């Protein structure tokens, strides 16, 4: 292993030195990142921060990184939910349910992600009705056309900052309840009260603050002219997802959800059959057995491979450039083409994805340590 590591370091050193000499011969430097303070000169269709064509390359890169972070975090949450449902359905005794789940898994796992992304974007989302024939669900609260998907949403008001102390107090209350809940575990082997009571304490304190300061405003989207309506700050009313964002998100969720489903199925099957029989002997229903006996033990097997799927989802988001979503890779490619700073931009891309991957790994490793069997 030491020999292999030494060889890798030598090769990397040679490549780095060769690239540095090549840049120096052209009057450039691999360590010069001053270009990020120059005006970018290009627009970004979707951004979470204020940005225009007069902003710097650095701000453009930040906007792209936040877009990647958004689609990764939301994708991880939705893919986890879908994977859990699919994994349980794969083991269902109902023939139709298990067959549909198996067909979904086989289809998603055997279709390239980029092909799935193109199909959902060009074959589904762009083929939706035009503005004048917008599909409306739930009494017009959910809108769907070829300009995107619009949902009702809560938007922060000017008093949102005044709500933060109440949220902090809610966290403190939940922490205190959690402490008293687990204080009896070492002696009795069971908590003093259910987790729902802890959650209720958090919700009550946060809700009291919400009633007093009104930090959020409920918005229902609607069509105004050629597009979804915007407020005085030129922001969409409600939650509006563009076809590009929705296409990337759904393709990542469906693709990764299929793999997570297999991880969940394998984890459940790894639990000893005797555990299921013991749960049945205690009179527990199938849902109670799954929730209280099977899944808690299966998590010890599920978490390690689940981490790999989360990492894959985050890195696969770079394929969003294929359908025009302005993620980190897309913005970085435009920056590279306009600035000519190839090595620096590639280093920034590598550092960004490395940071995201390490953050996911740290969180999942912490969760994995918490669920492992504690030896005395």
DARAMO-V141559 format. One record per residue. N is the residue number from 1. PHI is phi in whole degrees, -180 to 180 (none if undefined). OMEGA is omega in whole degrees, -180 to 180 (* if undefined). Layout:
BEGIN
[[N | PHI | OMEGA] [N | PHI | OMEGA]]
END
This chain:
BEGIN
[[1 | none | 178] [2 | -64 | 179] [3 | -65 | 179] [4 | -62 | 178] [5 | -61 | 179] [6 | -64 | 179] [7 | -64 | 179] [8 | -61 | -180] [9 | -64 | 178] [10 | -64 | 180] [11 | -63 | 179] [12 | -64 | 178] [13 | -64 | 179] [14 | -65 | 179] [15 | -63 | 179] [16 | -64 | 179] [17 | -64 | 179] [18 | -64 | 178] [19 | -65 | -180] [20 | -64 | 179] [21 | -65 | 178] [22 | -64 | 178] [23 | -69 | 180] [24 | -64 | 179] [25 | -67 | 178] [26 | -105 | 179] [27 | 74 | -179] [28 | -120 | -180] [29 | -138 | -180] [30 | -72 | -179] [31 | -102 | -179] [32 | -95 | -180] [33 | -109 | -178] [34 | -66 | -178] [35 | -64 | -177] [36 | -67 | 178] [37 | -93 | 179] [38 | -84 | 179] [39 | -68 | -176] [40 | -73 | 179] [41 | 80 | 177] [42 | -135 | -179] [43 | -95 | 173] [44 | -123 | -173] [45 | -66 | -179] [46 | -127 | 179] [47 | -153 | 179] [48 | -97 | 179] [49 | -126 | 178] [50 | -67 | -178] [51 | -158 | 171] [52 | -145 | -175] [53 | -67 | 177] [54 | -91 | 178] [55 | -77 | -176] [56 | -84 | 175] [57 | -61 | 180] [58 | -61 | 179] [59 | -70 | 176] [60 | -62 | 179] [61 | -64 | 178] [62 | -64 | 178] [63 | -62 | 178] [64 | -65 | 179] [65 | -64 | 178] [66 | -67 | 176] [67 | -64 | 177] [68 | -64 | 179] [69 | -63 | -180] [70 | -62 | -177] [71 | -68 | 179] [72 | -72 | -177] [73 | -66 | 179] [74 | -63 | 179] [75 | -63 | 179] [76 | -63 | -180] [77 | -64 | -177] [78 | -68 | 179] [79 | -66 | 178] [80 | -65 | 179] [81 | -64 | 180] [82 | -63 | -179] [83 | -63 | 178] [84 | -63 | 180] [85 | -64 | -178] [86 | -65 | -179] [87 | -62 | 178] [88 | -69 | 180] [89 | -64 | 179] [90 | -62 | -178] [91 | -101 | -179] [92 | -66 | 176] [93 | -79 | 176] [94 | -79 | -174] [95 | -61 | -177] [96 | -64 | -179] [97 | -63 | -179] [98 | -66 | 180] [99 | -69 | 178] [100 | -62 | 179] [101 | -63 | 179] [102 | -67 | 179] [103 | -62 | 178] [104 | -62 | -179] [105 | -62 | -179] [106 | -64 | -180] [107 | -66 | -177] [108 | -66 | -177] [109 | -76 | -177] [110 | -110 | 174] [111 | -113 | 178] [112 | -57 | -176] [113 | -59 | -179] [114 | -65 | 177] [115 | -65 | 177] [116 | -61 | -180] [117 | -64 | 178] [118 | -63 | -179] [119 | -64 | -179] [120 | -65 | -177] [121 | -77 | -174] [122 | -82 | -175] [123 | -90 | -178] [124 | -120 | -172] [125 | -67 | -180] [126 | -75 | 178] [127 | -94 | 177] [128 | -68 | -179] [129 | -59 | 177] [130 | -74 | -175] [131 | -53 | -175] [132 | -70 | 179] [133 | -115 | -177] [134 | -54 | 175] [135 | -75 | -178] [136 | -126 | 178] [137 | -123 | 178] [138 | 53 | 177] [139 | 68 | 179] [140 | 85 | -180] [141 | -81 | 178] [142 | -110 | -177] [143 | -117 | -177] [144 | -144 | 173] [145 | -151 | -175] [146 | -75 | 173] [147 | -101 | 176] [148 | 132 | -179] [149 | -115 | -179] [150 | -121 | -179] [151 | -129 | 172] [152 | -63 | -176] [153 | -156 | 176] [154 | -101 | 178] [155 | -112 | 179] [156 | -63 | 175] [157 | -102 | -179] [158 | -66 | -178] [159 | -96 | -177] [160 | -60 | -180] [161 | -61 | 180] [162 | -70 | -180] [163 | -84 | -175] [164 | -60 | 176] [165 | -60 | 177] [166 | -67 | 177] [167 | -64 | 177] [168 | -62 | 178] [169 | -64 | 178] [170 | -64 | 178] [171 | -64 | 179] [172 | -63 | 179] [173 | -61 | 179] [174 | -63 | 178] [175 | -64 | 178] [176 | -64 | 178] [177 | -63 | 179] [178 | -63 | 179] [179 | -62 | -179] [180 | -69 | 178] [181 | -65 | -174] [182 | -92 | -176] [183 | -67 | -178] [184 | -91 | -177] [185 | -59 | -177] [186 | -62 | -175] [187 | -97 | -176] [188 | -107 | -179] [189 | 80 | 179] [190 | -143 | -180] [191 | -70 | -179] [192 | -69 | 178] [193 | -154 | -173] [194 | -74 | 178] [195 | -65 | 179] [196 | -59 | 178] [197 | -68 | 176] [198 | -64 | 179] [199 | -63 | 179] [200 | -62 | 178] [201 | -61 | 178] [202 | -64 | -177] [203 | -64 | -178] [204 | -63 | -179] [205 | -65 | 179] [206 | -65 | -180] [207 | -68 | 177] [208 | -61 | 177] [209 | -63 | 179] [210 | -64 | 179] [211 | -68 | -176] [212 | -75 | -173] [213 | -108 | 179] [214 | 50 | -175] [215 | -80 | -176] [216 | -126 | 179] [217 | -124 | -180] [218 | -79 | -178] [219 | -123 | 176] [220 | -111 | -177] [221 | -70 | 175] [222 | -155 | -179] [223 | -86 | 177] [224 | -133 | -179] [225 | 76 | -175] [226 | -93 | -174] [227 | -149 | 175] [228 | -67 | -175] [229 | -67 | 177] [230 | -123 | 178] [231 | -88 | -177] [232 | -67 | 178] [233 | -95 | 179] [234 | 64 | 176] [235 | -111 | -178] [236 | -61 | 174] [237 | -82 | -173] [238 | 82 | 178] [239 | -103 | -179] [240 | -113 | 178] [241 | -109 | -180] [242 | -68 | 177] [243 | -58 | -179] [244 | -66 | -180] [245 | -64 | -178] [246 | -65 | 178] [247 | -65 | 178] [248 | -63 | -177] [249 | -62 | -177] [250 | -67 | 179] [251 | -66 | 177] [252 | -65 | -179] [253 | -66 | -179] [254 | -65 | -177] [255 | -66 | -178] [256 | -72 | 179] [257 | -60 | 178] [258 | -65 | 179] [259 | -68 | 178] [260 | -64 | 177] [261 | -58 | 178] [262 | -69 | 177] [263 | -64 | 179] [264 | -64 | 179] [265 | -59 | -180] [266 | -64 | 179] [267 | -65 | 179] [268 | -66 | -179] [269 | -69 | 179] [270 | -74 | 178] [271 | -73 | -177] [272 | -56 | 178] [273 | -61 | 179] [274 | -63 | 178] [275 | -66 | 178] [276 | -67 | -180] [277 | -65 | 178] [278 | -67 | 178] [279 | -64 | 178] [280 | -66 | 180] [281 | -65 | 178] [282 | -80 | 179] [283 | 87 | 179] [284 | -78 | 175] [285 | -73 | -180] [286 | -63 | -180] [287 | -67 | 178] [288 | -66 | 179] [289 | -62 | -180] [290 | -67 | -175] [291 | -74 | -172] [292 | -97 | -173] [293 | -114 | -170] [294 | -77 | -175] [295 | -61 | 178] [296 | -57 | 178] [297 | -78 | -180] [298 | -67 | -179] [299 | -58 | -180] [300 | -65 | 177] [301 | -92 | -174] [302 | -76 | -170] [303 | -57 | -177] [304 | -58 | 177] [305 | -69 | 177] [306 | -65 | 177] [307 | -59 | 178] [308 | -62 | 180] [309 | -67 | 176] [310 | -64 | 178] [311 | -64 | 178] [312 | -63 | 180] [313 | -62 | -179] [314 | -62 | -179] [315 | -77 | 178] [316 | -67 | 178] [317 | -62 | 178] [318 | -66 | 177] [319 | -72 | -180] [320 | -60 | 178] [321 | -60 | -178] [322 | -65 | 180] [323 | -118 | 170] [324 | 88 | 176] [325 | -80 | -173] [326 | -82 | 177] [327 | -90 | -178] [328 | -57 | -177] [329 | -67 | 179] [330 | -64 | 180] [331 | -65 | 179] [332 | -65 | 178] [333 | -64 | 177] [334 | -63 | 178] [335 | -61 | 179] [336 | -63 | -179] [337 | -64 | -176] [338 | -88 | -176] [339 | -93 | -178] [340 | 77 | -178] [341 | -89 | -172] [342 | -67 | -176] [343 | -64 | -179] [344 | -62 | -179] [345 | -65 | 178] [346 | -63 | 177] [347 | -62 | 178] [348 | -66 | 177] [349 | -62 | -179] [350 | -61 | -179] [351 | -64 | -178] [352 | -68 | 180] [353 | -68 | 177] [354 | -64 | 179] [355 | -62 | 179] [356 | -63 | -179] [357 | -66 | 179] [358 | -66 | 178] [359 | -63 | 178] [360 | -62 | -179] [361 | -63 | -180] [362 | -62 | -179] [363 | -64 | -177] [364 | -69 | 177] [365 | -66 | 177] [366 | -64 | 177] [367 | -64 | -179] [368 | -62 | 178] [369 | -66 | -178] [370 | -70 | -174] [371 | -94 | 179] [372 | -71 | 179] [373 | -66 | -180] [374 | -88 | 178] [375 | -89 | -179] [376 | -99 | *]]
END
